[in-house]
């Protein structure tokens, strides 16, 4: 059988096909804090699924929140113990199953193309807005990985050279991610969480609404740039922003129409249909497809 695994900064979840062809998800488990425990957690997850389903796992698709090749994890900022690891080979040695790696945002787009909002589409851009900002591109019906596996790193889009560069976080991520909203929320009087800011913005509270508007404005500018560069037929928003998509949508739509190239100003902008399960679905599809998933 095949198994997809989505590794997040805090949680790990697997996905597999049932006998009826439905996708089943494993319970989420905590992401360990060091490499050896991480490997053990993955082995335990795989062995548990194999035992419950009564057949061995032959192929695994593994999504990581960072840069990787199909064989090696290169740069995973939220899980630094995964930097420069021969991860696929080490898991194959322990499990006896074929393993292929990919960036989690790329797998989220693959999942949406398989069973979500991008089904039947050929040209799609996905922007993931959560703790950080990532993304993925599908052109001609195939994922674009890039020379280093990092195509779609939209968090590094620079919209204003006045902001000081950060070696670990791009301009857009520093100013328009969930963590950026949370940091700005703490500067209000009284300090609020990002969830409280969203709730108050829904009620029309001016300070919270101003923060949401600023983030939405920046994300809308980014969408205008992305759409103008790649001319997708669909723009998908995933990550924590999906929970407040209705709040941010007016600024996304307005800035795409105002700053995008003429041909892309009406490009549909939709939330991910699979939500936070998209990367697990995509990892499963990668396992099912083997080396042909990109």
C-alpha positions as CSV (number, residue, x, y, z in Angstrom):
1,X,0.0,0.0,0.0
2,X,0.9,3.7,-0.3
3,X,1.1,6.3,2.4
4,X,1.4,10.1,2.4
5,X,2.8,11.9,5.3
6,X,2.6,15.7,5.9
7,X,5.2,16.9,8.4
8,X,4.4,20.3,9.9
9,X,6.2,22.4,12.4
10,X,4.1,21.1,15.2
11,X,2.1,18.1,13.9
12,X,2.5,15.1,11.6
13,X,-0.4,13.4,9.8
14,X,-0.6,10.5,7.3
15,X,-3.1,9.7,4.6
16,X,-3.9,6.4,2.8
17,X,-6.5,4.9,0.5
18,X,-9.1,2.6,1.9
19,X,-10.4,-0.5,0.1
20,X,-13.2,1.6,-1.3
21,X,-10.8,4.2,-2.7
22,X,-11.6,6.9,-0.1
23,X,-8.8,8.8,1.6
24,X,-8.4,8.1,5.3
25,X,-6.3,10.3,7.6
26,X,-4.3,9.1,10.6
27,X,-4.6,11.0,13.9
28,X,-2.2,13.9,14.1
29,X,0.9,13.3,16.3
30,X,3.3,15.9,17.7
31,X,6.4,16.7,15.7
32,X,9.4,15.7,17.7
33,X,12.2,18.1,18.6
34,X,15.2,16.1,17.4
35,X,16.2,14.0,14.5
36,X,16.3,10.5,16.0
37,X,12.9,11.0,17.7
38,X,11.6,12.3,14.4
39,X,12.7,9.2,12.5
40,X,11.2,6.9,15.2
41,X,7.9,8.8,15.1
42,X,7.7,8.3,11.3
43,X,8.6,4.6,11.6
44,X,5.9,4.2,14.3
45,X,3.3,5.9,12.1
46,X,4.1,3.8,9.1
47,X,4.1,0.5,11.1
48,X,0.9,1.4,12.8
49,X,-0.9,2.0,9.5
50,X,0.5,-1.2,8.0
51,X,-0.6,-3.2,11.0
52,X,-4.1,-1.7,11.0
53,X,-4.5,-2.2,7.3
54,X,-3.0,-5.7,7.2
55,X,-0.5,-5.0,4.5
56,X,3.0,-3.5,4.3
57,X,3.6,0.1,3.1
58,X,5.6,-0.1,-0.1
59,X,5.7,3.6,-1.1
60,X,5.8,6.8,1.0
61,X,5.3,10.5,-0.1
62,X,6.7,12.8,2.5
63,X,6.0,16.5,2.7
64,X,8.4,18.9,4.5
65,X,7.9,22.6,5.5
66,X,11.1,23.7,3.7
67,X,13.4,23.1,0.8
68,X,14.3,19.6,-0.3
69,X,15.1,17.4,-3.3
70,X,13.3,14.2,-3.8
71,X,16.0,12.5,-1.7
72,X,17.4,15.1,0.7
73,X,16.0,17.6,3.1
74,X,18.0,20.8,2.6
75,X,16.7,23.7,4.6
76,X,13.7,23.4,7.0
77,X,13.7,26.6,9.2
78,X,11.1,25.5,11.7
79,X,12.7,22.0,12.1
80,X,16.5,22.8,12.0
81,X,17.4,19.2,12.8
82,X,16.3,18.3,9.3
83,X,18.9,20.6,7.6
84,X,21.1,18.7,5.1
85,X,19.8,15.2,5.8
86,X,19.7,12.1,3.6
87,X,16.2,11.6,4.8
88,X,14.8,9.4,2.1
89,X,17.7,7.0,2.3
90,X,17.5,6.7,6.1
91,X,13.8,6.1,6.1
92,X,14.1,3.5,3.3
93,X,16.8,1.7,5.3
94,X,14.5,1.5,8.3
95,X,11.2,0.8,6.6
96,X,12.1,-1.1,3.4
97,X,9.7,1.2,1.5
98,X,10.4,3.7,-1.4
99,X,10.4,7.3,-0.1
100,X,10.0,10.5,-2.1
101,X,10.3,14.0,-0.6
102,X,8.7,17.3,-1.6
103,X,7.9,20.7,-0.2
104,X,4.6,20.8,1.7
105,X,3.1,23.7,-0.3
106,X,3.8,21.9,-3.5
107,X,2.1,18.8,-2.2
108,X,-0.8,20.9,-1.0
109,X,-1.3,22.1,-4.6
110,X,-0.9,18.5,-5.8
111,X,-3.6,17.5,-3.4
112,X,-5.9,20.3,-4.5
113,X,-5.3,19.2,-8.2
114,X,-6.1,15.6,-7.3
115,X,-9.3,16.0,-5.2
116,X,-9.7,19.7,-4.4
117,X,-10.2,23.1,-5.9
118,X,-7.7,22.7,-8.7
119,X,-9.2,19.5,-10.1
120,X,-9.2,19.6,-13.9
121,X,-7.1,22.8,-14.0
122,X,-3.8,23.1,-15.8
123,X,-2.4,26.5,-14.7
124,X,-2.7,27.2,-11.0
125,X,-0.8,29.2,-8.3
126,X,-1.3,28.4,-4.6
127,X,-0.3,30.7,-1.8
128,X,0.0,29.3,1.7
129,X,-0.4,31.9,4.5
130,X,0.1,30.5,8.0
131,X,2.9,30.9,10.4
132,X,5.0,31.7,7.4
133,X,4.2,32.2,3.7
134,X,4.9,29.6,1.0
135,X,3.4,28.6,-2.3
136,X,3.5,26.4,-5.4
137,X,2.9,26.6,-9.1
138,X,1.3,24.2,-11.6
139,X,2.0,25.0,-15.2
140,X,0.8,22.7,-18.0
141,X,-0.8,20.4,-15.5
142,X,2.6,19.7,-13.8
143,X,4.1,21.0,-10.6
144,X,7.1,23.3,-11.0
145,X,9.8,22.4,-8.6
146,X,12.6,24.7,-9.8
147,X,16.4,24.1,-9.9
148,X,16.6,23.8,-6.1
149,X,13.1,22.5,-5.3
150,X,12.0,25.9,-4.0
151,X,9.8,27.2,-6.8
152,X,6.8,29.0,-5.3
153,X,8.6,30.5,-2.3
154,X,6.3,33.5,-2.4
155,X,7.2,34.6,1.1
156,X,10.4,36.0,-0.3
157,X,8.6,38.4,-2.7
158,X,9.9,41.9,-2.0
159,X,7.4,44.7,-2.5
160,X,9.4,47.6,-0.9
161,X,13.2,47.9,-0.7
162,X,12.9,50.1,2.4
163,X,12.4,47.0,4.6
164,X,15.6,45.5,6.1
165,X,16.4,42.1,4.7
166,X,16.3,39.0,6.9
167,X,18.5,36.0,6.0
168,X,15.8,33.5,7.1
169,X,12.5,35.2,6.3
170,X,11.4,37.0,3.1
171,X,9.8,40.4,3.0
172,X,6.2,39.2,2.5
173,X,6.5,36.6,5.2
174,X,7.8,39.2,7.7
175,X,4.9,41.6,7.1
176,X,1.9,39.5,6.0
177,X,2.1,36.0,7.5
178,X,0.1,34.7,10.5
179,X,3.2,35.2,12.7
180,X,3.5,38.8,11.5
181,X,-0.2,39.5,12.3
182,X,0.3,37.9,15.8
183,X,3.4,40.1,16.5
184,X,1.6,43.2,15.4
185,X,-1.4,42.2,17.5
186,X,0.8,42.2,20.6
187,X,1.5,45.9,20.0
188,X,-2.2,46.9,20.4
189,X,-3.5,48.4,23.6
190,X,-4.5,46.0,25.1
191,X,-2.4,43.3,23.4
192,X,-4.4,40.8,21.5
193,X,-3.8,37.4,19.9
194,X,-4.2,37.1,16.1
195,X,-7.4,35.2,16.7
196,X,-8.8,38.0,18.7
197,X,-7.8,40.5,16.1
198,X,-9.7,38.5,13.5
199,X,-12.8,38.3,15.7
200,X,-12.7,42.1,16.5
201,X,-12.2,42.9,12.8
202,X,-15.3,41.0,12.0
203,X,-17.1,43.3,14.5
204,X,-15.7,46.4,12.8
205,X,-13.2,47.3,15.6
206,X,-11.0,50.0,13.9
207,X,-7.5,49.0,15.2
208,X,-8.0,45.3,14.4
209,X,-9.6,46.1,11.1
210,X,-6.6,48.3,10.2
211,X,-4.2,45.4,10.8
212,X,-6.3,43.0,8.7
213,X,-6.6,45.6,5.9
214,X,-2.8,46.1,5.9
215,X,-2.1,42.3,5.7
216,X,-4.8,41.9,3.0
217,X,-3.3,44.8,1.0
218,X,0.1,43.3,1.0
219,X,-1.2,39.8,0.0
220,X,-3.3,41.4,-2.7
221,X,-0.1,43.1,-4.1
222,X,1.6,39.8,-4.0
223,X,-1.2,38.0,-5.9
224,X,-1.1,40.7,-8.5
225,X,2.6,40.0,-9.1
226,X,2.2,36.3,-9.1
227,X,-0.7,36.3,-11.5
228,X,1.0,38.8,-13.8
229,X,4.2,36.6,-13.9
230,X,2.5,33.2,-14.4
231,X,-1.0,33.9,-15.8
232,X,-2.8,31.1,-13.8
233,X,-6.4,30.2,-14.4
234,X,-6.9,30.0,-10.7
235,X,-5.4,31.4,-7.5
236,X,-5.8,29.2,-4.4
237,X,-5.3,30.5,-0.8
238,X,-4.4,27.9,1.9
239,X,-3.1,27.9,5.4
240,X,-4.5,29.6,8.4
241,X,-5.8,32.5,6.3
242,X,-8.5,30.2,4.9
243,X,-10.3,30.5,8.3
244,X,-10.7,34.2,7.7
245,X,-10.8,34.2,3.9
246,X,-13.9,36.3,3.7
247,X,-12.3,39.1,5.7
248,X,-9.2,39.3,3.5
249,X,-10.9,38.6,0.2
250,X,-12.0,42.2,-0.6
251,X,-8.4,43.4,-0.5
252,X,-7.1,40.4,-2.5
253,X,-9.7,41.0,-5.2
254,X,-9.2,44.8,-5.3
255,X,-5.4,44.8,-5.5
256,X,-5.4,42.0,-8.1
257,X,-7.8,44.1,-10.2
258,X,-5.8,47.3,-9.6
259,X,-2.2,46.2,-10.0
260,X,-2.3,43.0,-12.0
261,X,-1.7,42.8,-15.8
262,X,-4.9,43.4,-17.8
263,X,-5.3,39.7,-18.7
264,X,-5.2,38.5,-15.1
265,X,-7.3,41.0,-13.2
266,X,-10.4,38.8,-13.1
267,X,-8.5,35.6,-12.2
268,X,-10.6,33.7,-9.6
269,X,-9.3,33.6,-6.0
270,X,-10.6,30.7,-3.9
271,X,-9.8,29.1,-0.6
272,X,-8.3,25.6,-0.6
273,X,-11.1,23.0,-0.7
274,X,-9.1,20.5,1.3
275,X,-8.0,23.0,4.0
276,X,-5.2,21.8,6.1
277,X,-5.5,18.3,4.8
278,X,-4.3,19.2,1.3
279,X,-0.6,18.4,1.8
280,X,-1.4,15.0,3.3
281,X,-3.6,14.3,0.2
282,X,-0.8,15.5,-2.1
283,X,1.8,13.3,-0.3
284,X,-0.4,10.3,-0.8
285,X,-0.8,11.2,-4.5
286,X,3.0,11.4,-4.7
287,X,3.3,8.0,-3.2
288,X,0.8,6.6,-5.6
289,X,2.5,8.2,-8.6
290,X,6.1,7.4,-7.6
291,X,8.7,9.3,-9.6
292,X,6.1,10.7,-12.0
293,X,4.3,12.9,-9.5
294,X,6.0,16.1,-10.9
